[in-house]
Amino acid sequence: MKESALINGECFDLKDAKISIFDRGFLFGDSIYEVFKTQNSIPLYFDAHWERFLESCRLISLDIPFDKDELFSSLKKIFKYSEIASKEDIYIRMIFTRGIGLDLDIASASDPGLIIFTKKLPSWNQQFYSRGIKLWLGDVLRNSTRSLSPSIKGGNYLNNILGLTDAKNHHCEDVLFYNHDGLVTECSNSNFFVIHDHQIITAPVRHGLLKGITRKVLLEEINIDSYEFVEAEIDNALLEKSREAFITSTTRGVMPVGSIRSGAFEKEYYVGSDSVVHVIQKLYEEQVELHLKEFSSLGLSE
C-alpha cells in the first residue's frame, strides 16, 4: 500500500498532504476524530464508530455536511487510491475540523473540513500480550467531566500526552488516570478493566472515560460462563484485590495488564494461558470474525 490522505474529497500521497496553518483543529484542537481498523478490507465496527462520531459532533455543536453513505464512499475512494490489497489490514484516521478561523467564536469559522488518512497498522510490542503492559497511576488527573465531556473524541489530547509522559518518566508503558474523586478511569488511549470475584469491571463513562468501541463490544456481546461484565466504581482497594486486569482499544484489541505502580503501591497481575483475560481475548477475536461475516458486503476494496 501507499500511505495516503483524502482532504475534502481530494486524494494525495501522505507526504504531499497539507492543511492551512489557520485551521482551528491545529490552532485550538477544535476538531473530532475516529480511528478505524480494517480487516479483509472491512472497517471494523463502522456503524459504532459513525454513531460515536455523530455524538462528538453534536457535543461540540459541529454540523456535518455529509451522511454515513457519503463517508463510506470517501473511505472507498482513499482505499482505492492507496492501492490496498483486499487482505491487507490497515489503520484509517478520520479527522473532522471546524475549518479556518483565528477567533474562538465558532460563528467565525469557515466551512468544516474532512481529512482521512491511511497508514499501516501500528505494531504493538508482543511482550505486552505475553507479560502484560506496565501502567502508572500518577498525579496527572483525567479532565473533569464538568469541564469536558468524555464522550467527545476530540483533537486536543494534551491531557493524555502529559499523563503518558509522566508514566514514561516512571519507567512504565502507559498511564492509568484517576479522576478528581480519586477513582480509576482509563489509560491514555484505551479503556481499562479489572477482574474480581467473577466480575469483569470497567468504570462507568460518567467517571471520565471515552465510550470505547472494543469496550462496547465486550459489555454488550461477550458472554463468559460464571462471569459478568459490569460498569462500577474502581478504587485502589479494588485494584489491590483484583487478580487480573486488561485494557482495550481498536488497534490493541484486548491486552493484559502485568502491573500497576503508583507512589503508594505496586500490584502484579496474573498473566497466563489459563487466565480469564486469555479467554476474553479469544472470545473477542471470535466476535470480530462473526462481525466480519455479517458485514462482508462493506468491503472497501469492492
N, C-alpha and C positions, 0 to 999 in steps of 0.2 A: 504494500500500500504506500501511497504518498500522503504525508500529513498535510491536511488542507483546512481551509476556513471558508465559510459562507457568510458574507456580510451584506445584510439587506438584499438577499437574493442573488448576489454575485459571488462566484467561487474564485478562490485564489490558492496558490501554494502557500503553506503556512508562513514561510519566510517573507512573503510579499504582502501579507495581510496587515492592514493598518486601519486605525480609527483616529478621530480627532483628539487632540490633547485637551479639548474643551468638553469632551464627553462627560456627562455627570456621573457615569459609572466609575470613570477614572478619577474625577475630581472629588466626589463626595461618597463614593460607594453606593450611589443611587441606582441600584440595579438588582436583579434577581438572577438566579441560575438554577439549572438542573444538570445532573450528570447521568448519562445512560451508559450501560454496558450492553454490547450486543453479543449474542450467541447464535451461531448459524445465521447471521445477518439480521436477527430479530432483536429489536431494542427491548431489553428485559423489563417487564412491568411498566410498559409505556403508558398505559391508562392511569396508573397510580402516580407516575411522575407528572403527567399532564394535570391531574387534579391538584397535586401539591403546587404546581406552577401557577394554576389559576388562583389558589388561595393566597400565595405570596403576592401576586399582582393586586388582588383585592385589598390585602392588608397594607399595601403602600400606595393605594389609590393610583395604580398604573393601568390604563386602559390597553386592551390587547386588540390590535387591528387584524388578527388572523384567528382561524379556528384550528381545531385539532387536525383535521384533514389537510389543511394548508401547511401546518407544521410538519406533518408526516411527509408531504411532498418535498419540502425543503430538505428533510433528512435523506430522502431517496436521492435527491439531486447531488448533495455533497458526497454521499456514499458512492455514487457512480463516478463523480469527479476524482475521488480519492483512489479509485481503482482497487477497491477492496474485494478480495475473494469471498465467496459466499460462506466459507467455513472459517474465515479469519475473524476472531473476536477482537473488538476494538473498544476504545474509550471515546465517547462523544460528550462534549460540554456545550450546553446551550446557555447563552447569556442574553438577557433582555434588559436593555438600559433605557432610561427615560429620555435620553437624547442629549443634545448640546445645550449648554446654558451655564453661565457664571453666577447666577443668582440662586440662592437657596429656595426661593419661591418656585414651586413646581409649575405654576402658571407660565413661567418664563422659559420653560424647556421647549426645545424643538420636537419634531416627531420622534417617537421612540425607535430604537434600533435593535435588530435581532442579529446576533453573532452565533454561529455554530462552528465548532472546530473538532477535527478528528485527530486522534493520536493512538499509538499502540497502548494496550492496557498496561497500567503500572504493574511491575513485578514485585510483589511483597516478599520480604525476607522469609524463606521457608522455615527458618528457625522459629519464627513467630507462631507457626502452626504446630511445630513439634514440641517446643519447650514453653510456648506461651509468650505473649508480649508483656513487657515490664511497664507498669503505669505509675505515675507520680501524682499524689494528691497534694497540691501546693497551696500557695497563698493567693494565686490569681483566681478570682471567682468568676463564675458564669455570669453574663449580663443579667440584670434583674428583669423579670418578666414584666414589671411595671414600666420599664424603660423601652424594651424592645421585645416584641413577641417572638418566642422561639419557633413559631410556625412560619416565619419569614426566612426563606433560604436566600439570604441577601448577599450582596457582593462585598460587604465590609466584614472581613474576617480577622480584624486586628486583635480582638479578644482571644480568638483561637490561637493566633500566632504567638501572642505573649504567653499563653498557657503552655503551648508546645515548647517554646524556647526555655521556659522555666524547667520543664521536665527534662529536656536535653542537658541542661546545666547540672541536673542532679543524676545524670547517667541513666535516665530512663528513656523509653522509646515513645511514650505518648503521655498526655496529661489526662487525668480524671478530675473533672471540675466539681467542686462544691458550689451550691448556690448561696445566697445571702442568709439563709436559715441554717447553714451547716449540713445540708443534705446533699447526697451524691446525685449528679445529673447525667452527664455523658462525657465523651472524650472529644478531642479536637475536631474530628470529622467522622465519628462513629458513635452508635448507641451502646449502652453498657447493660449487662445482665449479671446477676449472681444466682446461684442455685443453693437453696437451703430448705431442708425439711419437706422435700417433694414439691417445692415450688420453684419456678423459674421466674425471677423477679426483675422487672425493669421499672425505673422511675416513671411516674405519670408526666405527661407533657407540661402540665401546669407548674411543675417544679423547675422548668427551664431547659427543655431539650427539644430538638427537632424531631418531627414525625418521620423517622427514617423508613424507607420503603422495605428494607430487609426486616427491620423490627416489626413492621405491619404484617408481613407475611408470616413471621413466627407467631405473633399474637393471634392471628385470625385463621391460619391454615394448617398449622403443625399440631399434631396430637402425639403425645408420648404416654404410654401406659404408666400409671401411678404418679404422673407429674402434671402440674397445672401451670400454664403461663399466666402471670398476674402483673398488674401495674400497682406498685405500692412504694411506700417510703423506704429509701435506702440510707441508713446512717452508719456510723463507724461500728456500732455493735453488730449490725448485720454483716458488714464486711468481714469482721473478725470471725464470726461463727460459720460463715458460708464455706463450703468445701471446694466449689468450682465457680469460675466466672468466665465471661467471654464478651467480645464486642462484635458489632455487626455494621456492615456498610455495603453499598452497591458493589464496590470493587473488591472488598475484602471477603465478602460472604460472612461466614461465621468463623471467628478467630479466637482461640483460647487465650485467657489471661494467665500468665505464670506467676506474677507477683504484683502487689501494690505496696508502695512505700509512701510515707509522709514523714514529717518531722516527729510525729507522735508514735508511729508504729510501722511494722513491716509484716506483711502477710503473704505466705506462699500458698498457691492454689494447686489442686491436683490436676495434672495433665497426663492423660494416658489413653491407650487404645480402648480401654473399657470405661472411659469417662462418659458422663451424661453429655458433655459438650460434643464428644465424638459422635454420639447418636444424633444429636441435633444437626451437626454438620451433614451427616448422611441424609437425614430426612429433608433438610433444606435443599440439598442437591437433587433429591428425587422430586420435590415440589417444583423446582425450576424446570426439570425435564417435562413434567406434566404441563406446565405453563407454556413451554415452547411448542408442544404438540397442539395445545388448544389454540395458540395464536400463530400457527405456522404460516398463515396467509399474510402476516405482517412483515415478511422478509424485505429488507431494504434493497436487496440485490435484484429483485424481480422487476 
